[in-house]
Amino acid sequence: MQERLPNINNSFSEWYNEVIFKAELVDHSPVRGAMVVRPYGCALWERMVAVLDARIKATGHQNALFPLFIPESFLNKEAQHIEGFSPELAVVTHAGGNKLEEPLVVRPTSETIIHYMFAQWIKSWRDLPIKINQWANVVRWEMRPRPFLRTTEFYWQEGHTAHATRKEAYEEVELMLNEYISFCNDYLAIPVIAGQKTEQEKFPGAEITLTFEGIMPDGKALQMGTSHLLSQSFAHAFEMKFQTEEGRLAYPFLTSWGTTTRLVGALVMIHGDQNGIILPPRVAPIQVVIIPILKKNCDLERFKDYIKCIEIELNNQKIRFFVDWDTHKTPGFKFNHWELRGVPLRFEVGMRDLENDGVFVVTRMGTKTCAPSKDIGFFAENLLQEIQADLLKRAKKSLFEKVFVIESIDIDNSSFFEDKAIAYKTSWCLSKTCENLLKPLKASIRCIINTDTTPLYTHCFVPHCSEPTICNVIIAKSY
């Protein structure tokens, strides 16, 4: 009998920590803060990578690879950038048995090394735009690690582009943010809240940071990815100039944008239940698991032929499947095992099913039906589409229930964000003073909602603030 998971409603954090290990997505590493992504977790990430990579290339970007080590002086060129990352840096001072003339930083992000190269490549307006993407690992020294959500080393894609005008650059920033949002909706079945980061929360060195945030079942926000208008600060820092069509020298406008293995953690939290993880079919490494239920003295060859016919049907529909022939485990154990790992569909096939030319089909959400083996591939494909749509519908309902519109926040109540597992939508005056009052409550403004043109309230979420409101914001605790 498999060990039960912690209660998801009473111990959500404990549930998450256990389910990612028991579902064999990840394992502990001997290096504090770093994780080992196991084959099943890697297969899930690779599914995400494949889709995102295709979308990124379809928008005119090319993949490239840049060095892991960055000269320390590069980071010092942009004051806000080094200030923002300094506490998280890992620095190499010795190599090959000798002290290095200049320390090397293990990349926390690649703006500086890529912009150094851009400065070598960009000479004329004809060289623009440059649109580069990189799939890589980065290191940011994390004090409170949690697999997939915050780790010292993690995996991501980071896009970097250069443009002749600010307008083109900002259009790029919005384009990639919308690509991320569509990916989350269409593939991960995760609805998100998009908007702009505050001046204090934006990416170090950026002029504007756009973000897309998920609200997890415990009410905490998870920053799932960002898109930055870096503008010209890095271009000035690296003397990146080009000759315009009119013959004058100008600095290009830069962007960067990225998302990470944090998406795996978001997927687990948003769709999980008491029995384990639930994977949306479009990114599930295995969409259908077939479990033969063998009895003593059954005609094994006839049984295998029957399963083979089902395999052919699934292959014809390009459905990813796995046949669990393991004879050392009981069918019940296998049911629990694959349910824990979130496989969307389970086909149970016993002798009675064989005699009736049928398949007993169980969805990960627990619905059961008998289906004829003829055209089982079409049946499975339709059911997988239904599951994908149902997961998004369910997640949208949860998001709606987790965001509470509120007029003001009790700044003096230290447990204000502990009482309910929700995030708050309210209005703000844009004052840093009011924003900083959230810190003792361990909360923050997750984003300014750009699509809201009119503030909900005429006064700020801080009760004693007398300044007029400018915008609406999402406030929550975060991972």
Secondary structure as the mmCIF struct_conf table of DSSP 4:
data_model
#
loop_
_struct_conf.conf_type_id
_struct_conf.id
_struct_conf.beg_label_comp_id
_struct_conf.beg_label_asym_id
_struct_conf.beg_label_seq_id
_struct_conf.end_label_comp_id
_struct_conf.end_label_asym_id
_struct_conf.end_label_seq_id
HELX_LH_PP_P HELX_LH_PP_P1 GLN A 2 ASN A 7
TURN_TY1_P TURN_TY1_P1 ILE A 8 ASN A 10
HELX_RH_AL_P HELX_RH_AL_P1 PHE A 12 LYS A 22
TURN_TY1_P TURN_TY1_P2 ALA A 23 GLU A 24
BEND BEND1 LEU A 25 LEU A 25
STRN STRN1 VAL A 26 HIS A 28
BEND BEND2 PRO A 30 VAL A 31
TURN_TY1_P TURN_TY1_P3 ARG A 32 GLY A 33
STRN STRN2 MET A 35 VAL A 37
HELX_RH_AL_P HELX_RH_AL_P2 PRO A 39 ALA A 58
TURN_TY1_P TURN_TY1_P4 THR A 59 GLY A 60
STRN STRN3 GLN A 62 ASN A 63
BEND BEND3 LEU A 68 LEU A 68
STRN STRN4 PHE A 69 PRO A 71
HELX_RH_AL_P HELX_RH_AL_P3 GLU A 72 ASN A 76
TURN_TY1_P TURN_TY1_P5 LYS A 77 LYS A 77
BEND BEND4 GLU A 78 GLU A 78
HELX_RH_AL_P HELX_RH_AL_P4 ALA A 79 PHE A 85
HELX_RH_3T_P HELX_RH_3T_P1 SER A 86 GLU A 88
STRN STRN5 ALA A 90 ALA A 95
TURN_TY1_P TURN_TY1_P6 GLY A 96 GLY A 97
STRN STRN6 ASN A 98 VAL A 106
HELX_LH_PP_P HELX_LH_PP_P2 ARG A 107 ARG A 107
BEND BEND5 PRO A 108 PRO A 108
HELX_RH_AL_P HELX_RH_AL_P5 GLU A 111 TRP A 121
STRN STRN7 SER A 124 SER A 124
HELX_RH_3T_P HELX_RH_3T_P2 TRP A 125 ASP A 127
STRN STRN8 ILE A 130 VAL A 139
BEND BEND6 MET A 143 ARG A 144
STRN STRN9 ARG A 146 ARG A 146
TURN_TY1_P TURN_TY1_P7 PRO A 147 LEU A 149
STRN STRN10 ARG A 150 ARG A 150
BEND BEND7 THR A 152 THR A 152
STRN STRN11 GLU A 153 HIS A 163
BEND BEND8 ALA A 164 THR A 165
HELX_RH_AL_P HELX_RH_AL_P6 ARG A 166 ASP A 186
TURN_TY1_P TURN_TY1_P8 TYR A 187 TYR A 187
BEND BEND9 LEU A 188 LEU A 188
STRN STRN12 ILE A 193 GLN A 196
TURN_TY1_P TURN_TY1_P9 GLU A 199 GLU A 201
BEND BEND10 LYS A 202 LYS A 202
HELX_LH_PP_P HELX_LH_PP_P3 PHE A 203 PHE A 203
TURN_TY1_P TURN_TY1_P10 PRO A 204 GLY A 205
BEND BEND11 GLU A 207 GLU A 207
STRN STRN13 ILE A 208 ILE A 215
TURN_TY1_P TURN_TY1_P11 PRO A 217 ASP A 218
BEND BEND12 GLY A 219 GLY A 219
STRN STRN14 ALA A 221 SER A 231
TURN_TY1_P TURN_TY1_P12 GLN A 232 GLN A 232
HELX_RH_AL_P HELX_RH_AL_P7 SER A 233 ALA A 237
TURN_TY1_P TURN_TY1_P13 PHE A 238 GLU A 239
STRN STRN15 PHE A 242 GLN A 243
TURN_TY1_P TURN_TY1_P14 GLU A 245 GLU A 246
BEND BEND13 GLY A 247 GLY A 247
STRN STRN16 LEU A 249 ALA A 250
HELX_LH_PP_P HELX_LH_PP_P4 TYR A 251 PRO A 252
STRN STRN17 PHE A 253 THR A 260
TURN_TY1_P TURN_TY1_P15 THR A 261 THR A 261
HELX_RH_AL_P HELX_RH_AL_P8 ARG A 262 HIS A 271
STRN STRN18 ASP A 273 ASP A 273
TURN_TY1_P TURN_TY1_P16 GLN A 274 ASN A 275
STRN STRN19 GLY A 276 GLY A 276
TURN_TY1_P TURN_TY1_P17 PRO A 281 VAL A 283
BEND BEND14 PRO A 285 PRO A 285
BEND BEND15 GLN A 287 GLN A 287
STRN STRN20 VAL A 288 PRO A 292
TURN_TY1_P TURN_TY1_P18 LYS A 296 ASN A 297
HELX_RH_AL_P HELX_RH_AL_P9 LEU A 300 ASN A 316
TURN_TY1_P TURN_TY1_P19 GLN A 317 LYS A 318
STRN STRN21 PHE A 321 VAL A 323
TURN_TY1_P TURN_TY1_P20 THR A 327 HIS A 328
BEND BEND16 LYS A 329 LYS A 329
HELX_RH_AL_P HELX_RH_AL_P10 PRO A 331 LEU A 340
TURN_TY1_P TURN_TY1_P21 ARG A 341 GLY A 342
BEND BEND17 PRO A 344 PRO A 344
STRN STRN22 LEU A 345 VAL A 349
HELX_RH_AL_P HELX_RH_AL_P11 MET A 351 GLU A 355
TURN_TY1_P TURN_TY1_P22 ASN A 356 ASP A 357
STRN STRN23 GLY A 358 THR A 363
TURN_TY1_P TURN_TY1_P23 ARG A 364 MET A 365
BEND BEND18 GLY A 366 GLY A 366
STRN STRN24 LYS A 368 PRO A 372
BEND BEND19 SER A 373 SER A 373
TURN_TY1_P TURN_TY1_P24 LYS A 374 ASP A 375
HELX_RH_AL_P HELX_RH_AL_P12 ILE A 376 LYS A 402
STRN STRN25 VAL A 403 VAL A 405
BEND BEND20 GLU A 407 GLU A 407
TURN_TY1_P TURN_TY1_P25 ILE A 411 ASP A 412
TURN_TY1_P TURN_TY1_P26 SER A 414 GLU A 418
BEND BEND21 ASP A 419 ALA A 421
STRN STRN26 ALA A 423 TRP A 428
HELX_RH_AL_P HELX_RH_AL_P13 LYS A 432 ASN A 436
TURN_TY1_P TURN_TY1_P27 LEU A 437 LEU A 438
HELX_RH_3T_P HELX_RH_3T_P3 LYS A 439 LEU A 441
TURN_TY1_P TURN_TY1_P28 LYS A 442 LYS A 442
STRN STRN27 SER A 444 ILE A 448
TURN_TY1_P TURN_TY1_P29 ASN A 450 THR A 451
BEND BEND22 THR A 454 THR A 454
BEND BEND23 LEU A 456 LEU A 456
BEND BEND24 THR A 458 THR A 458
STRN STRN28 HIS A 459 HIS A 459
BEND BEND25 PHE A 461 VAL A 462
TURN_TY1_P TURN_TY1_P30 PRO A 463 HIS A 464
BEND BEND26 GLU A 467 GLU A 467
STRN STRN29 PRO A 468 PRO A 468
HELX_LH_PP_P HELX_LH_PP_P5 THR A 469 THR A 469
STRN STRN30 CYS A 471 ALA A 476
STRN STRN31 SER A 478 SER A 478
#
